Amino acid sequence: MSDSQEQSATSESAVAVEESPRKPVYQGPWFRRAIERSIDSQNWLEGFSDGTQKFVVGTFKVGGPPFRWLKNQAHGTAVGHPLHPALTDIPVGAWLGTLVLDIVWLATNRSSGTATASNVLLIVGLVGAVLSILTGTTDWNDTYGKERRVGIAHGIINTIATLVYVVALILRLTNNQFSGFIISTIGLVILLLGAYLGGELVFGKGTQVNHTAWQESPEDFVAVAEESAVEEGKLHRAQANGMPVLLVRLKGTIYAIAATCTHAGGPLDEGTLEGDVVACPWHGSRFCVRDGEVRGGPATFPQARFEVRVREGHVEVRRA
């Protein structure tokens, strides 16, 4: 075969490789791979996610400032930590307690007092589940891609588990305690599957974690920019030993905070500045450039703040 023929064959082979569809690669234990394959095969999740996100966004927009305040509370902005993970402990703990009391009820001649206690715990779990669904939906509304697909599956499964427990409660309150016990046990199994997906969101996809936690910031002053490059009221991106830093000059004073949004890693230097507050271009989280504190969700963690000094025309920063 001549050189030109070999080159032609190689070129055709390369084109064939480029045009062949890429198949997803699944890793981890068999059940994790099975769950991911199942989620990826559910094409309807994309359309359902689009519609749900539009509905949530529209609801908060129609509600105006009061609903924006509620949105921030649902994110946990006021307490500095996402509320959803903490609230999910209520239904998981209460419904596990329901199962334990049901077993005691079966083992102690079906005492009415034990049955009542079990039912009370089931109701407590339902209250916690509703709060978890509301806060979880608010957090999920700012996701996209694979994170969004896993999140919507997590929400659907937990909603189904909640509805199963509603049926179980109705049975229990209509003198069908044993049938309610069977149904609620099924609900617990469904809930645990949803909880697994919740763990996948946080530990596998990095949802709602502080995206600056692993960035190394300088302990000593390092030069990051020429003083003349930092203009009044403009967002300026710099690097401090590899860590992205946002510099802003306000009334002559230069302030510095981390440039990577703590919520989802968005570049704050590409956002918008209103007064002393910068809004992330990805999901709209708002931070004060003077101290890095959160002024609006979905972010809950503040931006790292830097001390700033100017020496010989150079802006220098170190971690505050």
N, C-alpha and C positions, 0 to 999 in steps of 0.2 A: 504493500500500500504506500502511495506517495505521501510526502509531507503535507501537501494541500488536502489530500483525502483524509489524513489523520486529523488535521485541524478541523475539517468540516464535520467529521464524526464526533470529535470532542465537543464542538460547538453545539451540535444537535443534541448531544447527551446532556450538556449543561442546561439547554433550554427545556428539555424534558423534565429535568430535576426541578427547575424553577417553576414550571407550570403545574407540577404535581401537587395536589392539595396536602397541606401540612396536618398531620394528625396530632391531637393533644397527647402528651405524655403524662401518665398518672403515676404518682409515687406514694410510698408509705404503706401501712398495713392494708390488707385486702379489703377491710370494711371501709376504710377511708377512700380507697380507689373506687370501690363500688358506689359509694355515695356521690363522689365527684362525677363519675360517668352518668349516673342517674340524673343529676342536676343539669349537666351539659346536654343531655338528650331531650330535656323538656323545653322545646323551642317556644312554647306559649308563655314561658316565664318572662321573656323580653317584653312582649306586648302588655302583659299584666303589670310589669314593673313600670313601664312608661305611663300607663294610665293611672296607677297608684301615685306615682311621684307628681304627676300633673295635678291630681286631686289634692294632695297634701299641700303643694305649693300654692294652689289657688285658694285653699281654705285659709292659710295663714295670711295671704295677701288681702283677702276680703275682710278678715278680722281686724286689720289695721294694727296700730300700736299695741292694744291689749293682747292680741294674739301673738305679736312678736315677743312681748314680754313672757307669755306662756311658753313660747318656743324656747326661749333662753332658759326658763326654769326646767323644761323637759330635758334639755341637753345637760343640765347641771352646771351651767355657767356660774350661777351665784355661789355654789358650794365648791367650785374648783375641781369637780370630778364628775364624770358621766353618771347619771342617776340609774340608767337602765341596768347595768350589771348588779348594782346593789338591790334593786327592786326585784330582780329575778330570784333572789334568794328566798323571798317570801313564799311564792307558790311552790318552789322545790321543797323547801323545808316544811311548809304546812302540809303538803300532800304526802310527803314521806311520813309525817306524823300521823296523817289520816290512815295510811296503810298499817302502821304499827298498832294504832288503836283498834283498827278493824280486826287484826289478828288477835289482839287481847279480847275483843268482843266475842270472837268465835271460840276462844279458849276458856271463857268464863261464863258459860251458860247464857251468852248473849244479853249481858247487862244493859239496861236502858240508859244508865248513866254513861257508860263507855260509848254507846252508840251516839248519844247526844254530843259528847266531847269530840268524837270523830267528825261529826257533821259540822260542828263549829269550826274545826280546823279546815275543813273543806271550803267553807265560806270565806275564811280568812285568805286561803289560797286563791280563791276566785277574785277577791279584791286586789290582791297583789298581782295577779295575772293581767287584769285589765290595765292597771298602772304600768305594768311592764310592756304591754302591747303598745300603749300610747307613747311612752318614752322611746321604745325601740323603733317604732315607725318614724318618729321624729329624727332619730339618729340615722336610720337607714336611708332617709330621703336625700342625704348628701353623699351617697355612694354611687359607684358606676362600675361597669365591666363585670369581672368575675365576682368581685366583692358584692356587687348588687345582686347577682343571681343567688349566691349562697345566702345573702341576707334575706331575700324574699322567701326562699325556701324555709329558712329558719323561722320566719314570722308566720308563714302558712301552717307549718307543723305545730307550732306552739298555740296558734289560734284554734286549730282542730282539737288539740289536747284540752284547751279551755272549754270548748263546746261539749266535749265528752264529759267533763266534770260537771257541767251544767245539767246534762242528762242524768248523771249519777246522783246529783243533789235532788232533782225532782223525784227520782225513784225512792230515795231515802226518806223524803218528806211525805211520801204517799204509802208508807208502811211496806216498802220493798227494800229493806236495808241490805239484804244479802245480794240482790240484783245490783243495787247501787255499789256494793263493795266490788263486785266483778267488773262493772263498767269503769269505776274509778281506777282500778288496778290497770286496766287497759290504757286509760288516760295517762297514767304515770309512765308507762313504757313509751308512749308517744312523746311525752314531755322530755324524757331523757334523750331521745333522738334529737329533738329540737335543741336541747342544751348542748349536745355534742357539736351541732352546727354553730351554736353561739361561741363555743370555744374555738372553733375553726376560724371564725371571723376575727377574733381578737388575736389569737396566737399564730394563726396561719396567714391571715391577710393583713394584720396590723390595724384593724379598725378601732378608732377611738383611743389609740395610744399616743403618747407624746412623741412626735416625729423629730424632736431635737434632742431627745434624751441620750442618744449615743454619739452626738457630735462633740468632739473634743474642742473646748474653748481655751484660749490662752490665759494662763495665770498671771503672766507679766505683760506689760505693755508691748504691743507690736504695731508697727506702721502698717496702715491698711489703705491709705489714699492720700493724694495731695489735697491740702486744705481748699485750694481754689476749685477743685473738681466737685466739691459738695456745695451745690447751689441752694439758695434759700427756697424752702417749700418744695423741694424736689426729692424724689426717692433715689438713693444712690446705693448700688450693690458693691460690696467689697468682700475680701477674703481675709480672715484672721486665722492664720495657720491652717488653712483648708476649710474653716467653718464659714459659711456664708453669713455676712453681716449686712444689716440695713442701716445706712447712715441718713439722717435727716437734719437739716439746719432749720431751726425755728427762731426767729428774732435774733439771729447771730449765734445762737448756741447750738452745738452739734450733739445730737443724741444717737445712740446706737443700740439696736436690739437684733436678735437672731432674724435672719431673712427667710428662714424656712418655717412655714406655718406649722404650729404644733398640732393642728387638727388633722391635716392630710398631706402635709409636705408641700403646699403651694408656695410659689415664689412671691413673697410680699413686695419685692421691689417692682413687680409688674402690676401691683394693685393700684388703688386710688387713695390719695391723702385728703382728708377733710379736717382742717384744723390740726390737732395733734393726734388724730386717729387714722390708722391705715387699715384699709379693707382688703382682705385676701381676694385675688381674682378668681379663685376656684369655687369657694362656697360662701364667700362673704363674711367670714369671721373678722372681727374688728379688734384691733389692739392699740393701746396708747403707746406712741413711740417714745414718750418720756420715761416710762417705767416698765413697758412690756405687758401691763395688766390687760386682761380680757375686757373688752367693752361690748361684745356681742358674739353670740354663738354662731355656728355649732361648736367652736373651740371651747374647751374648758380649762386647758393648761395655759399659763402665761408664757410669753416669749422671754427667752434669756435676755438679760439686760447687761450692757457693758459700760464700764467707766470710760470716759473719753478725755483725751488731752491733746493739745496741739503743740508740737515742738518743731521749730525750724521749718515751718510750712507743711509739716506732715501730720495727718490725723492718726493718733495711736489709740488703741483700745485694749482693754483686758476685762475678763469676766468680773462682773460686780459681785 
